[in-house]
Amino acid sequence: MKMKKTAWIMAAAIALAGCKKYLAEEPNKQVSIKTVSQLEALVDNAPLFAYETNQTASFSTDDYEISRNLYRLNPGAFSFNSLQYYINSVDGVASLASDDLWNGEYKKIFTANLVLDNIDKVTGDDATRARVKADAHFIRAMSYWTLANYYCAPYAEANLQSLGLPLKKTIEYTESLQRATLKETYDFILADIAEAEKVAYDEVDPRRAWRVSKKAIAAFRSRYFLFTGDYPKAVQQADLALQSSVVKLVDFKTIKPGVSRNYSNPAATLQYSELFTWSAQNFLYWKEMYYSRYTYNRSWYAPSASLINSYDAANDLRYKLLFIPNGGREFSIVTPATTRYTFFNTGYYAPAGFTRAEVLLNKAEALARQGNAGGAMDAVNILRASRLVNYTPLTANGKDDAIKQVLAERRRELPFTMRWYDIRRFSVNEYTGDEISVVRDFYNMTATGIDVNTPKTYTLDAKRMLVPINTVEINSSNGQILQNPY
């Protein structure tokens, strides 16, 4: 989110170029938008809106683990920047050259604002205009929700007056960058969702699942209300989303074998499922998606022992298909043998949007927290029937047991992409039995390097559950953007 006008115009030009080359002007000249079709091309730019590069989600939770021995023997397999997120360093993360998540989400927000600024000025039919306007509001709501759940305090009554986000509502570079309160940020998100709900399309378009629909909004709201502790509304919205006849669970027993990879010195053969070879032409149309969004990990997922041990290795197809024993060989790791977690496209992309699986888990958790253990297990078991070879329904002995089992299933189904969110909200909700500790047994790490002769333990504390804002952004704002208090 740069302060200079030319940077904002350049962002618009790049976004438009990603769809079609409608504009011939140089980036530092005024962009000319004349038709609603041009704006529709903007919101159809799936490569912009469907992906997020999110190092916190990838590296900062208890789903990810680098043992001391693994790093000592294979230091080249891990980037220095990623390790700043791994140890949850404040200064290390803040001082990186840039922040891909912050920049990427504000680029989406700028593009949404560009659409909204022009939607009533361009020529075109009213039906397309209404749909594109709804898309822009949904895009903006989704990006602000994502940013709020990384850079701001977790949603709780005690935090509502804490620092929220700079709320960019226009394309004007002179607009204030001062951070709103957390309450103002969430109110703005809700207002955008309400505007998006004016869309005429009830059902998800399977050909363009990155476009808004009432079912996608219901899925979003099921997550929103779960995270804000309004469990009856979370169930209500989940039930609305689950009425979709388009978005369906994938039976993992139908996923086909894929490629094998052979290695030498020493010899090894790794087997992958067909999902490993899926490009965006395939995974953007994953039929579990209400709204296409994927986390991109430019490095790789090294799953923790606790995550691996949470699966029934003999029966759970999520483990059999997505966890690759000795998968570290792809990154020249021979010793120790290291498992790799993969999903789509050589393992770099994992679902982060609203899926039918997540909506079922949102419903299950909300029911469990209200004391409806039977209903919670019913929802979880619908999911498990599509994931296990020899499926046996789960049962729960009361509220606490139901919460425990639902959260265990949630971790198995949504590793990496949702774990950071869950760690944060568990830390502030009214229930004390779900808090998660993130402890790293690693080495002393400074701005200049890593000393493998000095072990050090790092523990995630409540303050560091707020991702530090990049110093470049703070400096560029001329003091308007305040850093989180550490």
N, C-alpha and C positions, 0 to 999 in steps of 0.2 A: 504494500500500500504506500506508494511513493507520493511525495508532496508536490512534485512539479506537474504542471498541466500536461506537458508533452508526454510524460509517462502514462498518464491516464488515457490520453488519446492513442498512444501506442498500444495499450492493452486492448482497446476497442478494435484497433486495426488488426491486431493479431487474432483476436477472437473471430472477427469476420473472415479473415483469411483462412481460418481453420474450417470454415463451412464452404464458402465459394468466394471467388475473387470479385466481389461486387464493386470494390473501391480501388481506384487507381492512385489516389493521393498518397503522398509520403506520410508516414506515421505522425509527423509533427504538424500536419495540416488538419483542418476541420474535417471530420468524417461526415459524409453525406449519406443519410438514410432516408429513403423516399417511400418504400413500400412495406406493407406488412409481411410480405414474403421474405424480405431481408431479415426482419426481426425473427420470423419463424426459423430461418436458417441458423440464427444465433442460438436459439434454445434447442435446436436439433444438433448442436455441436457436442455430441456425446464424448469425444476425447477431452473436452474441457470440463464437463460437468460430472462425468461418471467416475473420475479417478481422483484420488487424494494420495499424495506422498506423505506418509505419516510415520515419522520415526518414533514418536512416543508410543503409539499403538504397537509398533513392531518390536521395540527393544526395552520398554520401561516397566513391564509388568512381570509378575511371577510366572507367566507363560514362557518367558525367554530366559535362557541360562547359558552362561559361558563359564565352565569350570576353570579353576586356575591352571590345571594341567592342560586343558584344551587350548587356552590362550598361550601358555608358555611354549608349547610345541608348534603352534600354528598362528603366530601373531599377524601374518599377512592376510588371514581369512576374515579379519574384522577391521572395519574402517575406524579411524580415530574419532571421527564425528559421531558415528553410531554409538561408540563406547561412552561418549558424554551423556547420551540418553540412557545408556545401560546403567550407569551409576547414579543417574538422576542428579547430575551436577547442575547447580544454578548458574554459576559463572561460565562454566564450559558451554552450556547450551545457549545462554544469552549472547555469548561472544562469537558464535559461529558466523560465517560470512553471510548467511541468509537462513530463512526459515521457510521451507517449501510448503508446509501446511498453511501457515499464516498467509503467505503470498498467494497460494493457490485459491484459498477460500475467498480472499478479498478480490481476486481477479473474477471469480464467479459473481460476487456481489456487484462489482462494477458493471459486468455485462448485464446482470439483471436490472440494475439501475438505468443502464443505457436503453434497454428495451422499454422500461416504464416511462422514461423521459420522452420517448418518441412514439409510444403506442397510439396516442390520440392525434398525432400530427401526420401520420403516413396514410397513403391510400391503400385500399383493400377491403375485403368483405368483413362484416361485423363478427361473424362466427369465428373466423380465424383470429381476429383481433382479440376477442374475449378469451380464447384458449391460450394464446401467446401471453397475454397479460397474467393469466392464472399461473402459467409456467414460471414466469419471472418472479412472482411473489413466492412460489414454492421453492425455487432455487435459492432465493435470498434467505428464506426462513431456514432451510436446511444448512446453509453455510454458517449463518449466525448460531444455530444450535450447535453445530460441530465446534466452532471456535469457542463458544461459551463453556463447553464441556472439556476444554483443554486449558484455556488461559485464564479462566475465572474460577472463583470458589464454587464448590459443589452447591447445588440448589438446596437451600434450607432456610427456614424462617430467619435464623440468626445471621444469615449471609446476604439477605436481600438488599441491604444498603451498601454492600461492599462493591468493589470495582467490577463493572461489567465490561462492555466492549465499546470501542469507537463505532458509533452507528452511522455508517455512510448511507444516506437515503437518496442521494442525488449523485450526478456525475461532476458536480462542481468541486474543483480542487481547493476552493476557499472554505468549504464546509468544515466545521469543527471536527477535530480528531480527539477531543477530550473523551475520556471513557465515561459512558453512562453508568448508572447503577446496575447491579445484577437484576433487580426487579424490572427496571426499564428495558433491559435487554430481553428478558423473557416476555414481557408484555408486547414488545415489538415483534417477536417471533410469533406469538399467538395471533397478532393482528394480521401478519402476512399469511398465516395458515388460513385464517378466516377469508381473506381475499382470494386465496387460491381455491377455496372450496366453491367459489362461484363457477368453476369449470363445469361444462355441460356433460363431460365424459364421466360416467360412473365406473366403468371397468378399465383395467389396465390394458393398454394396447401392446400385445405381445411383440409387435414389430418395432415398437419404440417405447420400451419400458422406462426410458429416461424422461418421458413426458408425464405430466401430472394427471391424476384421476382421483375420483372420490375414494376409491379403495386404497390408493397410495396414501392419501391424506389420513384415512382411518388407521393405517399401519403406522404412520408417523405419530399420530396422536396416542396410539397404544404405548409407544415408547416414551413419548413426552410425559404422559400422565403417570406411568410407572416410575419414571425418574423423579417426578415432583411429588410422589407419594399419594396421589389420588387414585387409589386402587379400584374403586367401583368404576370410574371413568376409563381406566386402562382396560378393564374387562369388557366394558361396553364397546369401546373402539376396536378392540381385538375381534370381538364377535362380528362387527360390521365388516372388517377387513377379511375375515375368514369366510364370508359369504361369496367371495370371488370364485367365479367358475373358470377363470383363466390361470390364476396363480395357484400352482399345485406343488405338493411335495414331490421331490424326486426320490424314487425308491432306489437306494444305493445298490441294491442287488442287480439293477439294470445297467449300471455303469460298466463299460467294457474295458478289458485289458488294453494297455497302450504300449508305448515303446519300452525297450530295454536299453540300458547303457552299459557298455563294457569298459573296464578299466584294467590297467596292468601295473605291475610293480607295487604291491602284489595284485594278482588277478581278482576281479570282482565284477559281478553283474547285478545291476539294480533294475527292478521292475517298477514301472509307473502305470497309472491308469490313463485312460483316454483324456481325462481332464488336464493332464500335464501338457498335452499338445494343443489344447484349445486356445486359439487367439481371440481377440475382441470380437471377431465375426461370429464366434460361438458363444463366449461367456456373457456378452452383453444381453443375450437372449435366454439366459438361465431361467427356466420356467418357475423357479421359486421366488423370483424377484417381483416385488411391487414397484420398486423404484431402483434403477440400476446405479449402484455406486460401489466402487472397489478400492481397497487400500493397495497401493503399490509399494512394495518393499524392494528397493534397489539393491539390497544386500540379500540376506536369506534368513529364514526362520529357524533358529536353533531351539527346539522345544525343551522345556525344563523337565527334570525327572518327575516332578509332582504332576505336571500336565500329562506326561506319557503314562504314568501309573494310574491316572484317573479312568482309563479306558479298560473295558473288557477286551483284552487283546485277541482272544479267541473268537469273539462274536461281533465286535463292533466294527462295521465297515468303514467308519470314519477313520479309525486307526489303521485298518488294513490298507486302505486306498490312499490316505493322505499323509501318513507318517512313513518315511522311507528309512529303514535301518541302514546305517552306513552311508546315508545320503550326503554326508560331508565330503565324500569322494568327488562330488561335482566341484568342490572348491579346494581340491588337492589335499584334503585332510585324510590321512591314513591312520594316524594314532593320536588320540584314542578314536575308536569307531564312534561316529556321531550321527544321531538321527536328524533328519531334515523334515520339516513340515512343508507340504506343498498343496496348492489347490489348483489354480488355473495358470496356463501359459508359463511353463517351466517353473512354476511355483512362486512367481513374483506377484500375483494378484490374488486377493482373497475377498470374499463378499463382505461389504460393510453397509450396504443399503438395507432396506426393510425386506426381509424374506418371510415366507410363510412359516418357516421354522422359528424365526425370532418371534413372530406374532403369537404363535402357540406358547412359546416360553414366557412372553410377556403376560399372557393370560394366566398361565399356570402359576407364575410367581405372585401375581396380584391376588389370585384366589387363595394361594397358600398363606399369604400375609394377612388375609381376612379370616383365616381359620377354616377354609373349605378345602380340607386335605384331599377328599375324594375327587372333587372337581379338578383340583390341581394335577392329580395323578392321571386323570382321564386325558387332560391336554398333553401332558408329557408323553404318555403312552402312544398317542397318535403319532407323535414325532418318532419315537423309538421304533415303532413298527416298520418305519421306512429306512432305518439305519442299521438294524442288527440282523445277523444271519439267523440265529435261533432266538427269536424274540420272546421274552417273558415279561408280562406286565409288572410294573413297579407298584408297590403299595406303600402307604405311609401310616405311621402310628402317631397321628395327631399333627398339630400345626408345626411344631419345631422340626419334626422329621420330614414333613412335606417341604418346608423351606429348604432344608439341607439337601434333599434329593433334587429339587428343582434347580437350585443353584449349581449343583454338581453337573446336572445335565446341560445347563446353560454354558458352563465352562467347556464341556466337551464339544458342544455344537458351535460355539462362537469364539474359539480361541483367538488371541491377538487382537482382532478388530474391535471386540466389545469389552475386553477385560479391563482396560484402563477406565472406561466409563463406570464399570461396576465397582471397581475398587474405590473410586471417589464417592459414589452415592452410598455405598455400604458404610462409609466412614462417618456419615452425618445423619443417617436415618434413625428412626426410633428403636430399631431392633439391634440388640447387642451381639447376637449370635452369628453375624455374617461378616464381621470385619476381617480384612486380609492384610497380612504383613508381607512386605516385599524386602527381602534381605539379600544382599549380594556379598558373597565371599570372593573377593577379587584381589587386585593389587592397588597399591598407591598410584593414583593417576593425577598428574598435574597438567598445566597448559603446554608443557614441553615434552611430555612423554609418560610412559608407564614403567614403573620400577618393579620388575618381576622378582626382585629379591625382598620386597617389602609387602607382605600380604596386608590387606585392609578390608574391613567389613563396612558396607554401606547399607543404611536402612532408610527406606522411603518414609518421610515424615509428612504431617498434615500440610505444612506450608508448601512443600515441593509437589503436592498434588495439583498445584497451579503451575503450568508450564511457563517458564520465564519468557517474556516478550523479547524478541531480538533487539540488541542494542542499536543496530542500524535503523530499525523502525523508530525507536525512541528518539534517536538523534535527528532523524529526518523530520520528525514532527515538531521540531523546535520547542520541545518541552511540553507539548500538549498531551502526549501519551505517557502515562505514569507506569513505572514498573510495578509488578506485584510486590507486596511487602514480604520480604524474607528476613 
